[in-house]
């Protein structure tokens, strides 16, 4: 079997990845069905429904996809690296750069397939329930944003695996990264907004957007906010340009988060034993 | 052919380097035994040649290809067995071996039959579809051997390969190494089992504290090692000690005498003892084994 295909299948078969996708999709579908029920009883328009779905999926998947990226990266590279299993491959005719790149591409492709299936399922349920679907542009944007999150957190695990020598240290650091970016971040944002005062909501939101550019776990939320021109799960409609949320900023932030952690890992893979 | 050219390795900026500039070559059709205490640098040397660690200075050439700057061509010539083989535990042996062989270009319909043949050859017949995580230490060693042999390399790096193998496994490895040598492969074998190294290796390299102390052909080793005479007398041996102490340094235990580095041959000593009226029950020339020589050599090195 082609080594890349083997790595890809291993990433897809990883029990943690399957479990996460199953759990996240289950949660997304529950939220979707409950939300659709509430929206239909309040006489919402098709535009409201689509906006709700994109925002909700951005929030739910945006929270869980980092875990998916972490688990998939741990399964496809991190654990092999810290336990020494990777050496059985490294001694073969492959360069260090090729090896890490191949594993990273397998991780990204496995994440892409998993995210696509999960979003596709949500879209299918939406169609069955309302005969409406997520707008193509919003679907692609959400898919790309989630992929950026998976690549960023996956890249961070790749990077950590070159800094630590035990599975415990690697897992611990990955969990800390997730907690800081996905959970504590909210607290920081709320404290910041409260500290800067609620009289100037645009200023507080601008600070939040600026901060979120530096947080891969918030990337899907940024993208859905831009696509739907609203914040906080669609509850606060705001023109994105007023709070510094621009297409250019999103593209640059996404591009950097997709590649920088991985490039750091690749550099260490080449320069360190 | 494996060439170490001025290879040195330091894992930390302070402290003793793991390898001091090291010059050594393993020729085609040769088994070179690598012996040394723990921490001598044997594993570092082997891992450098396998492309797993980056040299601090110097190069390792495999069939003329630099393992760092020309890794793909260099690694294509190498089979490596680690002291503690470590594989993905959830993978099935045949799948994993086929995957690893894929890096050597062994793909397509002929890959699986080839891989299964190698697994049978190393003694894993019937376990081809078992998960590697369920393997015993000895089976893991056999599987590691299969991963090393699957691409028919011309350079083999065996780090404590014999550890953990059962007697049948050791016998197989012995015959496999001799076959590889016959086929022209270069085999670098590190082992603490000095008796095995002594039996198998064409040359023996003694490594100590990151330095290469010496490389000896087996014949030279035999001739340079210390010799002693073991003499057993039948009946009373009063007075024998007086004569034997003129031959060399004598230690006595009952009627058994051992003379280290005797100045005369065994037959001359026997003749003299008989002439003096002693009944000689046994005379034997003993050579110092590699283990004793090894310890004497590294003690001399400080």
Interface residues (C-beta under 8 A of the other chain):
Chain A: X1 X2 X3 X6 X80 X83 X84 X85 X87 X88 X89 X90 X91 X92 X93 X94 X95 X271 X272 X273
Chain B: X11 X50 X51 X52 X53 X54 X71 X72 X73 X75 X76 X78 X80 X82 X85 X86 X87 X88 X95 X98 X99 X100 X102 X103 X104 X105 X107 X111 X144 X147 X151
